[in-house]
Amino acid sequence: MTDYSTQKLQCYCCGKASEHSVLMSSNSRGSPDLDQRPPKMYRWTIGSWLQECPYCGYVAPDIDKGDAKARKFFESDEFRVASLDPSPDPVTRRFLVRAAQHAYQGERRLAFLSTLSAAWVADDANQPTEAASLRLRAARHLEGPRITSIDTRLLLLDVLRRASSWEAAEALAVELAAEELGYPFAEIVAFHRDKIAARDDERYTIGQALEGKPPPALPTTAEDQELIKAIARHIKIVPNPRRT
């Protein structure tokens, strides 16, 4: 069940008060997508993940909160440009403003994730061309110094495949495969490589990628057991996943 509450909030940047629908609770059942998009019902709350002040345009998860970095971005030309984004969907635009803030602050992974969230909005609106364009836009936030995080590179791999950027996706998959990753990362990379070879840009869940590929027997050492459990929690593996 998902619950909302209407609250009057005072904007951190301009000080004016406005009413907002605030998400109080929700739940999710099933496996997340390979790009970590959550399963329903929580995925349907995406319109409430960010708030926007109707007076000054400040965007944040909670517009009554902020810090010096947020105010500096709010006063920048980058904020004004991002606020004029031509996207007709206000939820998409909020995510892109937030991505611009993260990019301005040098937080390229967060900029990538915010732009990816905008792509999810396009997915929901059945706009595959716009969704692919936003995924490529998200990927551009990760250009520059090499990314070492396996988690981030796996997300990027799905983003590139979903955007039909086949050469870039295959190159990243080859790079990951060469690292001899363990379970479940190696299985997810192999799943992607099969879909890339088939030129398949459809949405798949983590559960689907691991279906029929149970984890290896837990190692005997306590440290290794905890590592396997941590990985499972991190990617939110669930039993008996179904594609939705």
C-alpha positions as CSV (number, residue, x, y, z in Angstrom):
1,M,0.0,0.0,0.0
2,T,1.2,3.5,-0.8
3,D,0.3,6.5,1.4
4,Y,0.7,10.2,0.7
5,S,0.2,13.3,2.9
6,T,-0.4,16.8,1.8
7,Q,2.0,19.1,3.6
8,K,2.8,22.8,3.4
9,L,6.5,23.3,3.1
10,Q,8.7,26.4,3.2
11,C,11.2,26.6,0.3
12,Y,14.8,26.5,1.5
13,C,15.9,28.9,-1.2
14,C,13.1,31.5,-1.5
15,G,11.3,31.0,1.8
16,K,7.8,30.9,0.3
17,A,5.4,28.2,1.4
18,S,3.6,25.8,-1.0
19,E,1.6,22.5,-0.7
20,H,3.1,19.2,-1.7
21,S,2.1,15.6,-1.8
22,V,4.6,13.8,0.3
23,L,5.2,10.1,0.1
24,M,4.7,8.6,3.5
25,S,5.1,4.9,2.8
26,S,5.1,2.3,0.0
27,N,6.3,-1.2,-0.8
28,S,7.8,-3.2,-3.6
29,R,7.4,-6.8,-4.5
30,G,9.5,-8.6,-7.1
31,S,12.9,-8.1,-8.6
32,P,14.3,-4.7,-9.6
33,D,15.2,-4.2,-13.2
34,L,18.8,-4.6,-14.3
35,D,19.2,-0.8,-14.1
36,Q,17.9,-0.9,-10.5
37,R,14.5,0.5,-11.3
38,P,12.4,-0.7,-8.4
39,P,9.4,-3.1,-8.8
40,K,5.9,-2.0,-8.4
41,M,4.3,-0.5,-6.3
42,Y,7.2,1.7,-5.4
43,R,8.1,2.4,-9.0
44,W,4.8,4.2,-9.4
45,T,5.7,6.7,-6.8
46,I,8.4,8.3,-9.0
47,G,6.5,11.5,-9.3
48,S,7.0,12.2,-5.6
49,W,10.7,11.5,-5.4
50,L,11.6,15.1,-6.0
51,Q,9.7,18.3,-5.1
52,E,9.8,21.7,-6.9
53,C,9.1,25.1,-5.5
54,P,6.4,26.7,-7.7
55,Y,7.8,30.1,-7.0
56,C,11.6,29.9,-7.6
57,G,12.0,26.4,-9.2
58,Y,14.3,24.9,-6.5
59,V,14.3,21.1,-6.8
60,A,15.1,18.7,-4.0
61,P,13.8,15.6,-2.4
62,D,12.6,18.0,0.4
63,I,12.4,21.6,-0.7
64,D,12.4,22.8,2.9
65,K,16.0,21.4,3.2
66,G,19.3,22.3,1.6
67,D,22.8,23.4,2.2
68,A,25.4,25.9,0.9
69,K,26.1,23.8,-2.1
70,A,22.5,23.7,-3.0
71,R,22.2,27.4,-2.7
72,K,25.3,28.0,-4.8
73,F,23.8,25.9,-7.6
74,F,20.5,27.7,-7.3
75,E,22.2,31.0,-7.9
76,S,24.2,29.7,-10.9
77,D,23.7,30.0,-14.6
78,E,23.6,26.2,-14.8
79,F,20.4,26.1,-12.7
80,R,18.8,28.7,-14.9
81,V,19.6,26.7,-18.0
82,A,18.4,23.4,-16.5
83,S,15.2,25.0,-15.4
84,L,14.4,25.9,-19.0
85,D,14.7,22.3,-20.2
86,P,12.1,21.9,-22.9
87,S,10.8,18.5,-21.6
88,P,7.0,18.8,-21.4
89,D,6.8,16.3,-18.5
90,P,7.4,18.1,-15.2
91,V,8.6,15.0,-13.4
92,T,11.3,14.5,-16.1
93,R,12.3,18.1,-15.9
94,R,12.7,17.9,-12.1
95,F,15.1,14.9,-12.5
96,L,17.1,16.7,-15.1
97,V,17.4,19.8,-12.9
98,R,18.6,17.6,-10.1
99,A,21.1,15.9,-12.5
100,A,22.4,19.3,-13.4
101,Q,22.9,20.1,-9.8
102,H,24.9,16.9,-9.2
103,A,27.0,17.6,-12.3
104,Y,27.7,21.1,-11.2
105,Q,28.9,19.7,-7.8
106,G,31.1,17.1,-9.5
107,E,28.9,14.2,-8.5
108,R,28.8,12.4,-11.8
109,R,27.3,9.1,-10.6
110,L,24.4,10.9,-8.9
111,A,24.0,13.0,-12.1
112,F,23.9,9.7,-14.0
113,L,21.3,8.2,-11.7
114,S,19.0,11.3,-11.7
115,T,19.0,11.3,-15.5
116,L,18.3,7.5,-15.6
117,S,15.3,8.2,-13.4
118,A,14.1,10.7,-16.1
119,A,14.4,7.8,-18.6
120,W,12.2,5.7,-16.4
121,V,9.5,8.4,-16.6
122,A,9.7,8.2,-20.4
123,D,9.4,4.4,-20.1
124,D,6.2,4.8,-18.2
125,A,4.9,7.2,-20.8
126,N,5.6,4.6,-23.6
127,Q,8.1,7.0,-25.2
128,P,11.0,4.6,-26.2
129,T,12.8,7.1,-28.4
130,E,12.8,9.7,-25.5
131,A,13.8,7.0,-23.0
132,A,16.8,5.9,-25.2
133,S,17.9,9.6,-25.6
134,L,17.8,10.1,-21.9
135,R,19.8,6.9,-21.3
136,L,22.5,8.2,-23.6
137,R,22.4,11.5,-21.8
138,A,22.8,9.7,-18.5
139,A,25.8,7.7,-19.9
140,R,27.5,11.0,-20.8
141,H,27.7,12.0,-17.2
142,L,30.1,9.0,-16.6
143,E,32.5,10.1,-19.3
144,G,36.0,11.1,-18.1
145,P,38.1,9.2,-15.6
146,R,37.7,5.5,-15.6
147,I,34.9,4.1,-13.4
148,T,36.1,1.4,-11.1
149,S,32.8,0.6,-9.3
150,I,31.3,-2.7,-10.6
151,D,27.8,-1.6,-9.5
152,T,28.0,1.6,-11.6
153,R,29.5,-0.2,-14.6
154,L,26.7,-2.8,-14.5
155,L,24.1,-0.1,-14.4
156,L,25.9,1.6,-17.4
157,L,25.9,-1.7,-19.3
158,D,22.2,-1.9,-19.0
159,V,21.8,1.7,-20.0
160,L,23.9,1.3,-23.1
161,R,22.1,-1.9,-24.1
162,R,18.6,-0.3,-23.6
163,A,19.7,2.7,-25.7
164,S,20.8,0.3,-28.5
165,S,24.4,1.6,-28.2
166,W,25.6,-1.8,-29.2
167,E,29.4,-1.2,-29.8
168,A,29.8,0.7,-26.5
169,A,27.7,-1.9,-24.6
170,E,29.7,-4.8,-26.0
171,A,33.0,-3.1,-25.3
172,L,32.0,-2.6,-21.6
173,A,30.7,-6.2,-21.4
174,V,34.0,-7.5,-22.7
175,E,35.9,-5.3,-20.2
176,L,33.8,-6.6,-17.3
177,A,34.0,-10.2,-18.4
178,A,37.8,-10.0,-18.5
179,E,37.8,-9.2,-14.8
180,E,36.7,-12.7,-13.9
181,L,33.9,-11.5,-11.6
182,G,32.2,-13.9,-9.2
183,Y,28.5,-14.6,-8.7
184,P,26.2,-12.8,-9.4
185,F,28.1,-10.2,-11.4
186,A,29.5,-12.6,-14.0
187,E,26.1,-14.1,-14.6
188,I,24.6,-10.7,-15.2
189,V,27.4,-9.7,-17.6
190,A,26.9,-13.0,-19.5
191,F,23.1,-12.3,-19.7
192,H,23.8,-8.9,-21.2
193,R,26.2,-10.2,-23.7
194,D,23.6,-12.7,-25.0
195,K,21.1,-9.8,-25.3
196,I,23.6,-7.5,-27.0
197,A,24.4,-10.2,-29.5
198,A,20.7,-10.6,-30.3
199,R,20.3,-6.8,-30.5
200,D,17.7,-7.0,-27.7
201,D,17.1,-3.7,-26.0
202,E,14.1,-4.8,-23.9
203,R,13.7,-4.4,-20.1
204,Y,14.8,-7.3,-17.9
205,T,15.0,-7.8,-14.2
206,I,17.9,-9.0,-12.1
207,G,15.8,-12.1,-11.2
208,Q,15.5,-12.9,-14.9
209,A,19.2,-12.6,-15.5
210,L,19.9,-15.0,-12.6
211,E,17.0,-17.4,-13.3
212,G,18.2,-21.0,-13.3
213,K,21.6,-19.8,-11.9
214,P,21.5,-20.4,-8.2
215,P,24.3,-19.0,-6.1
216,P,27.2,-21.3,-5.3
217,A,27.3,-23.1,-2.0
218,L,28.3,-20.7,0.7
219,P,32.0,-20.7,1.5
220,T,33.1,-22.1,4.8
221,T,34.7,-18.9,6.2
222,A,32.5,-16.5,8.0
223,E,34.0,-13.5,6.1
224,D,33.1,-15.1,2.7
225,Q,29.6,-16.0,3.8
226,E,29.0,-12.4,4.9
227,L,30.3,-11.2,1.5
228,I,27.9,-13.4,-0.4
229,K,25.0,-12.2,1.7
230,A,26.0,-8.5,1.3
231,I,26.1,-8.9,-2.5
232,A,22.6,-10.5,-2.5
233,R,21.2,-7.7,-0.4
234,H,22.9,-5.1,-2.5
235,I,21.3,-6.2,-5.8
236,K,18.0,-7.2,-4.1
237,I,17.8,-10.7,-5.4
238,V,14.3,-12.2,-4.8
239,P,13.0,-15.7,-5.3
240,N,10.8,-16.8,-8.2
241,P,11.0,-13.5,-10.1
242,R,8.4,-12.8,-12.8
243,R,8.7,-10.3,-15.7
244,T,6.2,-7.5,-15.5
